[in-house]
């Protein structure tokens, strides 16, 4: 597996080694010691989530406030998504900027998103199954989010926003207070 640094501190692309034969394939998706070495910190995942979405479904942009902030390791089991992470770490050089990356079950990559980011994704295939590990439990009273149409961020989702399907809760998210 290859870990690739991005311009965002500790936001890492993980390119998996895939070993194929007549039975199918094997891939190693996560190796704790490798990730900890590149981010120079400990990581303890405590929960794995799996979400199925249809074409043009957008989920996010979500985050948990401290002390319930979550790091995430995001991968796609089926389909393709546009994964977006927004740096909301006020002391960061990339504060207020977003990272977008296409994750696909055929490309065999994951993205590690550290604490201090809002996260969301748009389904680009007929169906997508997204799996993600988190290092802190969800706390409803500390959940928050940013509108996917935030004018300051001006995220390029690659489709007209009129085609985006999202929950009532996500539609009601407000712009971030930059």
RAFENZI-V839700 format. One record per backbone hydrogen bond with DSSP energy under -1.0 kcal/mol. CO is the residue of the C=O (numbers start at 0). NH is the residue of the N-H. Records with the same first field share a line. If there is no record, write none. Layout:
CO = NH ; NH
//
This chain:
1 = 14
3 = 12
7 = 10
10 = 5
11 = 111
12 = 3
13 = 109
14 = 1
18 = 25
20 = 23
23 = 20
25 = 18
30 = 34
31 = 35
32 = 36
33 = 37
34 = 38
35 = 39 ; 40
46 = 133
48 = 131
50 = 129
52 = 127
53 = 56
55 = 164
56 = 122
58 = 120
60 = 145
61 = 118
62 = 143
64 = 67
70 = 134
71 = 112
72 = 132
73 = 110
74 = 130
77 = 128
78 = 104
79 = 123 ; 124
80 = 102
81 = 121
82 = 100
83 = 119
84 = 98
85 = 117
86 = 95
88 = 91
91 = 94
93 = 96
96 = 86
98 = 84
100 = 82
102 = 80
103 = 107
107 = 15
109 = 13
110 = 73
111 = 11
112 = 71
115 = 87
117 = 85
118 = 61
119 = 83
120 = 58
121 = 81
122 = 55
125 = 54
127 = 52
128 = 76 ; 77
129 = 50
130 = 74
131 = 48
132 = 72
133 = 45 ; 46
138 = 141
139 = 142
141 = 64
143 = 62
146 = 149
149 = 153
154 = 156
159 = 162
160 = 163
164 = 57
166 = 170
167 = 171
169 = 172
173 = 146
175 = 177
//
